[in-house]
């Protein structure tokens, strides 16, 4: 009986470790996606709020519009205009 309980505890611990490993893999995948989004959009990575990016939920166009309006606000375009003026354009 003691062996069975120990085996169950060991199996439970292994499942917990495997779950943590899978979560870490998923986190790295999401971080890589966010890095690519940052590169492609020209938005610094620290401005992309990972909590607002949910890769698992269905696409919500209204939430998307709100997030884009917040991310690409007047400050973003003012900064972009200043960079273009600095390049002589």
C-alpha positions as CSV (number, residue, x, y, z in Angstrom):
1,X,0.0,0.0,0.0
2,X,2.8,2.4,0.8
3,X,4.5,1.6,-2.5
4,X,1.3,2.3,-4.4
5,X,0.9,5.7,-2.7
6,X,4.5,6.6,-3.4
7,X,4.1,5.6,-7.0
8,X,1.0,7.7,-7.3
9,X,2.8,10.7,-5.8
10,X,5.7,10.2,-8.1
11,X,3.4,10.0,-11.1
12,X,1.6,13.1,-9.9
13,X,4.9,15.0,-9.6
14,X,5.9,13.8,-13.1
15,X,2.7,15.1,-14.6
16,X,3.2,18.4,-12.8
17,X,6.7,18.7,-14.1
18,X,5.6,17.8,-17.7
19,X,2.8,20.4,-17.5
20,X,5.4,23.1,-16.4
21,X,7.7,22.1,-19.2
22,X,4.8,22.4,-21.7
23,X,3.8,25.8,-20.3
24,X,7.4,27.0,-20.7
25,X,7.5,25.8,-24.3
26,X,4.2,27.6,-25.0
27,X,5.5,30.8,-23.3
28,X,8.6,30.7,-25.5
29,X,6.5,30.3,-28.6
30,X,4.3,33.3,-27.6
31,X,7.4,35.4,-26.8
32,X,8.8,34.5,-30.3
33,X,5.5,35.5,-31.9
34,X,5.5,38.8,-30.0
35,X,9.1,39.5,-31.1
36,X,8.1,38.9,-34.7
37,X,5.1,41.2,-34.3
38,X,7.4,43.8,-32.8
39,X,9.8,43.5,-35.7
40,X,7.2,43.6,-38.4
41,X,5.2,46.4,-36.9
42,X,8.1,48.5,-35.9
43,X,6.7,48.7,-32.4
44,X,9.2,48.3,-29.5
45,X,8.6,45.0,-27.8
46,X,8.1,46.6,-24.4
47,X,5.0,48.4,-25.8
48,X,3.3,45.2,-26.7
49,X,1.3,44.1,-23.8
50,X,1.5,40.3,-23.7
51,X,-1.6,40.1,-21.5
52,X,-3.7,41.6,-24.2
53,X,-2.5,39.1,-26.8
54,X,-4.4,35.8,-26.4
55,X,-3.4,33.3,-29.0
56,X,-6.0,30.8,-27.9
57,X,-9.3,32.8,-28.0
58,X,-11.4,33.4,-31.0
59,X,-10.7,36.6,-32.9
60,X,-12.6,39.6,-31.6
61,X,-12.6,42.4,-34.1
62,X,-13.8,45.0,-31.6
63,X,-11.1,44.1,-29.1
64,X,-8.6,44.2,-31.9
65,X,-9.7,47.7,-33.0
66,X,-9.5,48.9,-29.4
67,X,-6.0,47.5,-29.0
68,X,-4.7,48.9,-32.3
69,X,-6.2,52.3,-31.5
70,X,-4.4,52.3,-28.2
71,X,-1.1,51.0,-29.6
72,X,-1.0,53.1,-32.7
73,X,-2.2,56.3,-31.3
74,X,-1.1,59.9,-32.1
75,X,2.1,59.4,-30.1
76,X,3.1,56.5,-32.4
77,X,2.5,58.5,-35.6
78,X,4.2,61.6,-34.2
79,X,7.3,59.5,-33.4
80,X,7.2,58.0,-36.9
81,X,6.9,61.4,-38.5
82,X,9.8,62.7,-36.4
83,X,12.0,59.8,-37.5
84,X,11.1,60.4,-41.2
85,X,11.9,64.1,-40.8
86,X,15.3,63.2,-39.3
87,X,16.1,61.1,-42.3
88,X,15.4,64.0,-44.7
89,X,12.1,62.6,-45.9
